[in-house]
Amino acid sequence: MHDECNINDTVIHVAVECRYAGYIVIADELKDDAIQAIQALKAQGVEQAVMLTGDNQTVAARVAQKLRLDAYFAQLLPEGKVAAIEKLLSASNHKIAFVGDGINDAPVIARSDVGIAMGGLGCDAAIETADVVLMTDAPSKVAEAIHIGKKTNKIVWQNIIFAMAIKGIFIALGTFGLATMWEAVFADVGVALLAIFNSSRVLR
């Protein structure tokens, strides 16, 4: 019989007809892209990756080491997770996003600046509370969503600046009688079409 004291995962003891038959070890497995997801988030400019979990200290420490997290909080009930996120919010001037999928994560998802729910296997409470819902349970999709968001934001500002600049130029020309009808049409319809073509780059 293996020494139970050396087991760091959850242990369930089994008895058959009042006689001890042994125990079952239950352990969570890291998703295939978990390490890649943390690396991608760091590459996207995420300063700190922190884990809030209800698992015990030993399991949390092992997972945090494998993922190379900056910090972790273990053995947390839902209210403990909220207290931990409150502590992180008060200690930082930056926005904090929380990613979760369980009913225990719903309060933290609601309290964080950006709540992200994993929609594939996530519970309804987490999904309804979240600001963003990922339709798969792949952690790497979080970094991909951030990348798409940044790219979209960049294109939106490009379109705004481009449209305002072109319209401003043609308004000035029109004021001095230097703009024709066709130039005015370009300033209106043409700029709109160019903005649409520029926005279509997001599809790639």
DRENDO-1510 file (C-alpha; in Angstrom, 1 decimal, always signed):
<recs>
REC; n; res; u; v; w
REC; 1; MET; +0.0; +0.0; +0.0 .
REC; 2; HIS; +1.3; +3.5; -0.9 .
REC; 3; ASP; +1.9; +5.9; +1.9 .
REC; 4; GLU; -1.1; +8.3; +1.8 .
REC; 5; CYS; +0.9; +11.0; +3.6 .
REC; 6; ASN; +3.0; +11.4; +0.4 .
REC; 7; ILE; -0.1; +12.1; -1.7 .
REC; 8; ASN; -0.8; +15.8; -2.3 .
REC; 9; ASP; -4.1; +15.5; -4.2 .
REC; 10; THR; -7.6; +14.9; -2.9 .
REC; 11; VAL; -8.0; +11.5; -1.3 .
REC; 12; ILE; -11.4; +9.6; -1.0 .
REC; 13; HIS; -11.4; +6.6; +1.4 .
REC; 14; VAL; -13.4; +3.6; +0.5 .
REC; 15; ALA; -14.9; +1.0; +2.8 .
REC; 16; VAL; -16.7; -2.2; +1.7 .
REC; 17; GLU; -19.0; -3.8; +4.2 .
REC; 18; CYS; -17.4; -1.8; +7.0 .
REC; 19; ARG; -13.9; -2.9; +6.1 .
REC; 20; TYR; -11.4; -0.4; +4.8 .
REC; 21; ALA; -10.7; -1.2; +1.1 .
REC; 22; GLY; -8.4; +1.6; +0.1 .
REC; 23; TYR; -8.5; +5.1; -1.2 .
REC; 24; ILE; -9.0; +6.9; -4.5 .
REC; 25; VAL; -6.8; +9.8; -5.5 .
REC; 26; ILE; -8.6; +12.6; -7.4 .
REC; 27; ALA; -6.4; +15.2; -9.2 .
REC; 28; ASP; -7.1; +17.9; -11.7 .
REC; 29; GLU; -5.0; +17.9; -14.9 .
REC; 30; LEU; -3.7; +21.0; -16.6 .
REC; 31; LYS; -5.2; +21.7; -19.9 .
REC; 32; ASP; -2.9; +21.1; -22.9 .
REC; 33; ASP; -2.5; +24.7; -23.7 .
REC; 34; ALA; -2.4; +26.1; -20.1 .
REC; 35; ILE; +1.4; +26.8; -20.1 .
REC; 36; GLN; +1.2; +28.3; -23.6 .
REC; 37; ALA; -1.8; +30.5; -22.5 .
REC; 38; ILE; +0.2; +32.0; -19.7 .
REC; 39; GLN; +3.2; +32.7; -22.0 .
REC; 40; ALA; +0.9; +34.3; -24.6 .
REC; 41; LEU; -0.7; +36.5; -21.9 .
REC; 42; LYS; +2.7; +37.7; -20.8 .
REC; 43; ALA; +3.6; +38.4; -24.5 .
REC; 44; GLN; +0.4; +40.5; -24.7 .
REC; 45; GLY; +1.6; +42.7; -21.9 .
REC; 46; VAL; -0.2; +41.1; -18.9 .
REC; 47; GLU; +2.0; +42.1; -16.0 .
REC; 48; GLN; +0.9; +39.5; -13.4 .
REC; 49; ALA; -0.8; +36.2; -13.6 .
REC; 50; VAL; -2.4; +35.2; -10.3 .
REC; 51; MET; -4.4; +32.1; -9.5 .
REC; 52; LEU; -7.4; +32.0; -7.1 .
REC; 53; THR; -8.4; +28.4; -6.2 .
REC; 54; GLY; -10.2; +26.4; -3.7 .
REC; 55; ASP; -7.6; +23.6; -3.8 .
REC; 56; ASN; -5.2; +23.1; -0.9 .
REC; 57; GLN; -1.8; +24.9; -0.6 .
REC; 58; THR; +0.2; +21.9; -1.9 .
REC; 59; VAL; -1.8; +21.4; -5.1 .
REC; 60; ALA; -2.0; +25.2; -5.7 .
REC; 61; ALA; +1.8; +25.6; -5.3 .
REC; 62; ARG; +2.5; +22.7; -7.7 .
REC; 63; VAL; +0.2; +24.2; -10.4 .
REC; 64; ALA; +1.6; +27.7; -9.9 .
REC; 65; GLN; +5.1; +26.4; -10.3 .
REC; 66; LYS; +4.2; +24.5; -13.5 .
REC; 67; LEU; +2.5; +27.5; -15.0 .
REC; 68; ARG; +5.1; +30.0; -13.7 .
REC; 69; LEU; +2.5; +32.2; -12.1 .
REC; 70; ASP; +3.4; +35.3; -10.2 .
REC; 71; ALA; +1.3; +34.5; -7.2 .
REC; 72; TYR; -1.6; +32.3; -6.0 .
REC; 73; PHE; -4.2; +32.2; -3.3 .
REC; 74; ALA; -5.3; +28.7; -2.1 .
REC; 75; GLN; -8.1; +27.1; -0.1 .
REC; 76; LEU; -10.6; +29.9; -1.0 .
REC; 77; LEU; -14.3; +29.8; -0.7 .
REC; 78; PRO; -16.3; +32.1; -3.0 .
REC; 79; GLU; -16.2; +35.0; -0.5 .
REC; 80; GLY; -12.5; +34.3; -0.1 .
REC; 81; LYS; -12.0; +34.8; -3.8 .
REC; 82; VAL; -13.8; +38.1; -3.7 .
REC; 83; ALA; -11.6; +39.2; -0.7 .
REC; 84; ALA; -8.5; +38.2; -2.7 .
REC; 85; ILE; -9.6; +40.2; -5.8 .
REC; 86; GLU; -10.4; +43.2; -3.6 .
REC; 87; LYS; -6.9; +43.0; -2.3 .
REC; 88; LEU; -5.5; +42.9; -5.8 .
REC; 89; LEU; -7.7; +45.8; -6.9 .
REC; 90; SER; -6.6; +48.0; -4.0 .
REC; 91; ALA; -2.9; +47.2; -4.6 .
REC; 92; SER; -2.9; +48.0; -8.3 .
REC; 93; ASN; -3.8; +50.9; -10.5 .
REC; 94; HIS; -4.2; +48.6; -13.5 .
REC; 95; LYS; -7.3; +46.8; -14.7 .
REC; 96; ILE; -7.8; +43.3; -13.5 .
REC; 97; ALA; -9.5; +40.5; -15.5 .
REC; 98; PHE; -10.6; +37.3; -14.0 .
REC; 99; VAL; -11.2; +34.1; -15.9 .
REC; 100; GLY; -13.4; +31.3; -14.4 .
REC; 101; ASP; -16.0; +28.7; -15.3 .
REC; 102; GLY; -17.6; +27.5; -12.0 .
REC; 103; ILE; -20.5; +28.8; -9.9 .
REC; 104; ASN; -18.0; +29.7; -7.2 .
REC; 105; ASP; -16.3; +32.1; -9.7 .
REC; 106; ALA; -19.5; +34.1; -10.4 .
REC; 107; PRO; -19.0; +36.6; -7.6 .
REC; 108; VAL; -15.4; +37.3; -8.5 .
REC; 109; ILE; -16.2; +37.6; -12.2 .
REC; 110; ALA; -18.8; +40.2; -11.3 .
REC; 111; ARG; -16.3; +42.1; -9.0 .
REC; 112; SER; -13.3; +42.2; -11.4 .
REC; 113; ASP; -12.9; +45.0; -13.9 .
REC; 114; VAL; -13.3; +42.4; -16.8 .
REC; 115; GLY; -15.0; +39.1; -16.1 .
REC; 116; ILE; -14.3; +36.3; -18.5 .
REC; 117; ALA; -16.3; +33.0; -18.5 .
REC; 118; MET; -15.2; +29.8; -20.2 .
REC; 119; GLY; -18.5; +29.0; -22.0 .
REC; 120; GLY; -17.8; +25.5; -23.2 .
REC; 121; LEU; -18.3; +23.8; -19.8 .
REC; 122; GLY; -19.0; +26.9; -17.7 .
REC; 123; CYS; -22.0; +27.2; -15.4 .
REC; 124; ASP; -24.9; +29.5; -16.3 .
REC; 125; ALA; -24.2; +31.8; -13.3 .
REC; 126; ALA; -20.6; +32.5; -14.5 .
REC; 127; ILE; -21.7; +33.0; -18.1 .
REC; 128; GLU; -24.5; +35.4; -17.2 .
REC; 129; THR; -22.3; +37.4; -14.9 .
REC; 130; ALA; -19.3; +37.7; -17.3 .
REC; 131; ASP; -18.5; +40.6; -19.5 .
REC; 132; VAL; -16.8; +38.3; -22.1 .
REC; 133; VAL; -17.8; +34.6; -22.8 .
REC; 134; LEU; -15.4; +32.4; -24.6 .
REC; 135; MET; -17.2; +29.6; -26.4 .
REC; 136; THR; -14.4; +27.0; -25.8 .
REC; 137; ASP; -12.6; +26.0; -22.7 .
REC; 138; ALA; -9.1; +26.5; -24.1 .
REC; 139; PRO; -7.2; +29.0; -21.9 .
REC; 140; SER; -5.2; +30.1; -24.9 .
REC; 141; LYS; -8.3; +31.8; -26.3 .
REC; 142; VAL; -8.0; +34.4; -23.6 .
REC; 143; ALA; -4.8; +35.8; -25.1 .
REC; 144; GLU; -6.3; +35.5; -28.5 .
REC; 145; ALA; -9.3; +37.5; -27.4 .
REC; 146; ILE; -7.0; +40.2; -26.0 .
REC; 147; HIS; -5.1; +40.3; -29.3 .
REC; 148; ILE; -8.3; +40.7; -31.3 .
REC; 149; GLY; -9.5; +43.4; -29.0 .
REC; 150; LYS; -6.3; +45.4; -29.3 .
REC; 151; LYS; -6.3; +45.0; -33.1 .
REC; 152; THR; -9.9; +46.1; -33.3 .
REC; 153; ASN; -9.3; +49.1; -31.0 .
REC; 154; LYS; -6.4; +50.2; -33.2 .
REC; 155; ILE; -8.4; +50.0; -36.4 .
REC; 156; VAL; -11.3; +51.9; -34.8 .
REC; 157; TRP; -9.0; +54.8; -33.9 .
REC; 158; GLN; -7.4; +54.6; -37.4 .
REC; 159; ASN; -10.9; +55.0; -39.0 .
REC; 160; ILE; -11.9; +57.8; -36.6 .
REC; 161; ILE; -8.7; +59.8; -37.2 .
REC; 162; PHE; -8.8; +59.2; -41.0 .
REC; 163; ALA; -12.4; +60.1; -41.4 .
REC; 164; MET; -12.2; +63.3; -39.3 .
REC; 165; ALA; -9.0; +64.4; -41.1 .
REC; 166; ILE; -10.4; +63.9; -44.6 .
REC; 167; LYS; -13.7; +65.5; -43.8 .
REC; 168; GLY; -11.9; +68.4; -42.1 .
REC; 169; ILE; -9.8; +69.0; -45.1 .
REC; 170; PHE; -12.7; +69.0; -47.5 .
REC; 171; ILE; -14.8; +71.2; -45.2 .
REC; 172; ALA; -11.9; +73.7; -45.3 .
REC; 173; LEU; -11.7; +73.5; -49.1 .
REC; 174; GLY; -15.4; +73.9; -49.4 .
REC; 175; THR; -15.3; +77.0; -47.2 .
REC; 176; PHE; -13.0; +78.6; -49.7 .
REC; 177; GLY; -14.9; +77.3; -52.7 .
REC; 178; LEU; -12.1; +74.9; -53.8 .
REC; 179; ALA; -14.0; +71.6; -53.4 .
REC; 180; THR; -16.3; +70.3; -56.1 .
REC; 181; MET; -19.4; +68.1; -55.8 .
REC; 182; TRP; -17.4; +64.9; -56.6 .
REC; 183; GLU; -14.8; +65.7; -54.0 .
REC; 184; ALA; -17.6; +66.2; -51.4 .
REC; 185; VAL; -19.0; +62.8; -52.4 .
REC; 186; PHE; -15.6; +61.2; -51.9 .
REC; 187; ALA; -15.3; +62.9; -48.5 .
REC; 188; ASP; -18.6; +61.3; -47.5 .
REC; 189; VAL; -19.1; +58.0; -49.3 .
REC; 190; GLY; -15.5; +57.3; -50.2 .
REC; 191; VAL; -14.2; +57.7; -46.7 .
REC; 192; ALA; -17.0; +55.4; -45.4 .
REC; 193; LEU; -16.0; +52.7; -47.9 .
REC; 194; LEU; -12.3; +53.1; -47.1 .
REC; 195; ALA; -13.1; +52.7; -43.4 .
REC; 196; ILE; -15.1; +49.5; -44.1 .
REC; 197; PHE; -12.2; +48.1; -46.1 .
REC; 198; ASN; -9.8; +48.9; -43.3 .
REC; 199; SER; -12.1; +47.3; -40.7 .
REC; 200; SER; -12.2; +44.1; -42.8 .
REC; 201; ARG; -8.6; +43.5; -41.9 .
REC; 202; VAL; -9.9; +42.2; -38.5 .
REC; 203; LEU; -11.3; +39.2; -40.3 .
REC; 204; ARG; -7.8; +38.0; -41.0 .
</recs>
